Structures are given as structure tokens and as C-alpha cells.
Amino acid sequence: MSDVAALLPDPSPRLEAGFRAVHAQRMQGLDFVNAALEVEAVGFAPWEGRWLGIMVTPWCMNLTLVPRDPRAWQPLAIGAKRRYRFPAGEYDFVGARDDAVGEYQVCSLFSPVLEFADHETARLTAQHALAALMDSAHADPPPAPQSGAALAGLREAMAAPLSKRDFLRGRFPGGPGDGRG
């Protein structure tokens, strides 16, 4: 059996069928369901041995991971969390399972999805969210390194006595307006 044959196919049709069944069986008439939205698997593509995309439903929009390469998939108990690193940063996913869908992991983007006036807007939001996830320009900047001299100066300023006048005027050691360091 070749490595390509071991890879699981695009899960979009299975996800859509499974979530449509959930919608029909359990979500009808609930206040948090947006009747303007449909169930759609948006942008599923291979990512590090998994399928990654966004599930848009009338009740939520979730980043979704599904097995692609069974050897790379790490099962996650229902409700348990795992953090994944993407170019835009680290995100927590929660384990889930459905009889029709199988095992998958989700990271909530919107829940509920009542702010969307129509399905096209929700789909466009999902597409932009996927693009942003893969763009390192959206990552939080790393913390600035502290030089040894700066840390020593801060320690010295913190050790200096603080007068009642400085305290009442908000002049704390090492802070703005501190004439001592």
C-alpha cells in the first residue's frame, strides 16, 4: 500500500452531511441559530498531515481539523484541548466526535453566528480567517529581550526607597517621570 493510498480524502462532503443532519435533528427553532446561514465546509486543505478548514453552520463557525494521514493524527478526548502553532500564532482546539463525521478537533471563531446577515458574508469571513491564520504578519510580536544592563538598572530602581510624595503622585521606580533612574 503506497503512502498516497493511506491518505484520507477531503472530508468536506462528510462534514457537510453530518452537520446538516445535526441541524435538521437538533437545531431547529433554537434562538441562537441564524436562519440566514447554511452548513458549508470552507477551504479544507492539507496541513501537517491533517485536513484544515472552517465549518460554517447556522450556530457556529469553527476552525476544524480532521484526520488526513492516520499516522500523523493524534486522537484527542472529547472536550480535551490541544494547542497548535500556525504562522499567525498558537490556537487551542477541542476534541469532538460525531457518528456521521468521526473524530475531529475545533477552535471556535464565532458562536453563535448571529452577527452575519447572510451566508456569503459568513463564507467570506471564513476565507479571510483561513488566510489570516497562515499569515505570520498576524502573529503577536515576540517579547522584547531585556538586556542585562536594563534589568540591573530596573532592580536598582526598585530597591531604592519610595517617598510618600512620589507614591501619591504615581512616580514609581523605573516608571515614566521617575527622575531617579
C-alpha positions as CSV (number, residue, x, y, z in Angstrom):
1,M,0.0,0.0,0.0
2,S,1.5,3.3,-1.0
3,D,1.7,6.4,1.2
4,V,-0.8,8.3,-1.0
5,A,-3.3,5.5,-0.8
6,A,-3.2,5.7,3.1
7,L,-4.2,9.4,3.0
8,L,-7.9,10.1,3.7
9,P,-9.9,12.1,1.2
10,D,-11.2,15.6,1.5
11,P,-13.7,15.5,4.4
12,S,-15.9,18.3,3.2
13,P,-18.8,16.2,1.8
14,R,-18.9,14.1,5.0
15,L,-18.6,17.1,7.3
16,E,-21.4,18.9,5.4
17,A,-23.7,15.9,5.5
18,G,-23.0,15.3,9.2
19,F,-23.6,18.9,10.2
20,R,-26.7,19.1,8.1
21,A,-28.1,16.1,9.9
22,V,-27.3,17.8,13.3
23,H,-29.1,21.0,12.0
24,A,-32.2,19.1,10.9
25,Q,-32.4,16.9,14.1
26,R,-31.3,19.1,16.9
27,M,-31.1,22.8,16.0
28,Q,-34.4,23.7,14.5
29,G,-36.1,26.6,16.3
30,L,-33.3,27.4,18.8
31,D,-32.8,31.1,19.5
32,F,-29.0,31.0,18.7
33,V,-29.5,29.6,15.2
34,N,-29.1,32.0,12.3
35,A,-31.6,31.0,9.7
36,A,-29.7,33.1,7.1
37,L,-26.7,30.7,7.2
38,E,-26.2,27.2,5.7
39,V,-23.9,24.4,6.5
40,E,-20.7,24.7,4.5
41,A,-17.1,23.3,4.7
42,V,-14.9,26.2,3.6
43,G,-11.4,25.9,2.3
44,F,-10.4,22.4,3.5
45,A,-6.8,21.7,2.5
46,P,-3.9,19.5,3.8
47,W,-2.0,20.9,6.7
48,E,0.7,19.0,8.6
49,G,-0.9,15.6,8.0
50,R,-4.4,16.8,8.7
51,W,-7.3,18.5,6.9
52,L,-7.7,22.1,8.0
53,G,-10.7,24.3,7.1
54,I,-13.6,26.1,8.6
55,M,-17.1,24.7,9.2
56,V,-19.7,27.4,8.8
57,T,-23.1,26.4,10.3
58,P,-26.2,28.3,11.4
59,W,-25.0,28.1,15.0
60,C,-21.2,28.4,14.9
61,M,-18.1,29.0,12.8
62,N,-15.1,26.8,13.8
63,L,-11.6,26.2,12.5
64,T,-11.7,22.4,12.1
65,L,-9.0,19.7,12.0
66,V,-9.8,16.3,10.6
67,P,-7.5,13.3,10.0
68,R,-5.8,13.1,6.7
69,D,-2.8,11.0,7.3
70,P,-3.8,8.4,10.0
71,R,-0.2,8.1,11.1
72,A,0.0,11.9,11.8
73,W,-3.3,12.2,13.6
74,Q,-3.2,12.4,17.4
75,P,-6.6,11.5,18.9
76,L,-7.9,13.9,21.5
77,A,-10.6,13.0,24.0
78,I,-14.0,14.8,23.6
79,G,-13.7,18.1,25.4
80,A,-9.9,17.9,25.9
81,K,-7.7,20.7,24.5
82,R,-4.6,20.7,22.4
83,R,-2.6,23.8,21.2
84,Y,-1.4,24.0,17.6
85,R,1.1,26.5,16.2
86,F,0.2,28.3,13.0
87,P,2.1,31.1,11.3
88,A,-0.3,33.6,12.9
89,G,0.2,32.2,16.4
90,E,-1.0,29.4,18.7
91,Y,-4.6,28.3,18.9
92,D,-6.4,25.8,21.2
93,F,-8.5,23.1,19.7
94,V,-11.1,21.0,21.5
95,G,-11.6,17.3,20.7
96,A,-15.0,16.3,19.2
97,R,-16.7,13.3,17.7
98,D,-19.9,12.6,15.8
99,D,-21.1,9.3,14.5
100,A,-21.6,10.7,11.0
101,V,-18.4,12.8,10.9
102,G,-16.0,10.8,13.1
103,E,-13.3,12.3,15.1
104,Y,-12.3,16.0,14.6
105,Q,-11.0,19.0,16.6
106,V,-12.4,22.5,16.6
107,C,-11.3,26.0,17.5
108,S,-14.3,28.4,17.8
109,L,-14.2,31.6,15.8
110,F,-17.9,32.6,16.3
111,S,-20.5,31.1,18.4
112,P,-23.3,31.9,17.9
113,V,-23.1,33.5,14.4
114,L,-26.0,35.9,14.8
115,E,-23.9,38.9,13.5
116,F,-23.9,37.6,9.9
117,A,-26.7,38.9,7.7
118,D,-26.2,36.3,5.0
119,H,-24.3,33.2,4.1
120,E,-22.0,35.0,1.6
121,T,-20.7,37.2,4.4
122,A,-20.0,34.2,6.6
123,R,-18.2,32.4,3.8
124,L,-16.1,35.4,3.0
125,T,-15.2,35.8,6.7
126,A,-14.2,32.1,6.9
127,Q,-12.0,32.5,3.8
128,H,-10.3,35.6,5.3
129,A,-9.8,33.9,8.6
130,L,-8.0,30.9,7.0
131,A,-5.8,33.3,5.0
132,A,-5.0,35.3,8.2
133,L,-4.2,32.1,10.1
134,M,-1.5,31.3,7.6
135,D,0.0,34.8,7.6
136,S,2.8,35.4,10.1
137,A,2.1,39.2,9.9
138,H,-0.9,38.5,12.2
139,A,1.2,36.9,14.9
140,D,1.8,38.6,18.2
141,P,5.3,40.1,18.2
142,P,7.8,38.3,20.4
143,P,8.5,39.9,23.8
144,A,11.4,42.4,23.6
145,P,14.6,40.9,25.1
146,Q,15.8,42.6,28.3
147,S,19.4,43.4,28.3
148,G,21.4,42.7,31.4
149,A,22.1,46.4,32.0
150,A,18.5,47.3,31.7
151,L,17.5,44.6,34.2
152,A,20.2,45.6,36.6
153,G,19.0,49.3,36.4
154,L,15.4,48.2,37.0
155,R,16.4,46.1,40.0
156,E,18.4,49.1,41.4
157,A,15.5,51.5,40.9
158,M,13.1,49.0,42.5
159,A,15.4,48.7,45.6
160,A,15.5,52.5,46.0
161,P,13.3,53.9,48.8
162,L,10.0,55.4,47.6
163,S,8.8,58.6,49.3
164,K,5.2,59.2,50.2
165,R,5.1,62.2,47.8
166,D,6.4,60.0,44.9
167,F,3.8,57.3,45.7
168,L,0.9,59.8,45.9
169,R,2.0,61.4,42.6
170,G,2.4,58.0,40.8
171,R,6.1,58.3,40.4
172,F,7.2,54.7,40.8
173,P,10.8,53.5,40.4
174,G,11.7,52.9,36.7
175,G,8.3,54.4,35.6
176,P,7.7,57.4,33.4
177,G,8.6,60.6,35.1
178,D,10.9,58.9,37.6
179,G,13.9,61.2,38.0
180,R,15.8,58.5,39.9
181,G,16.6,56.0,37.2
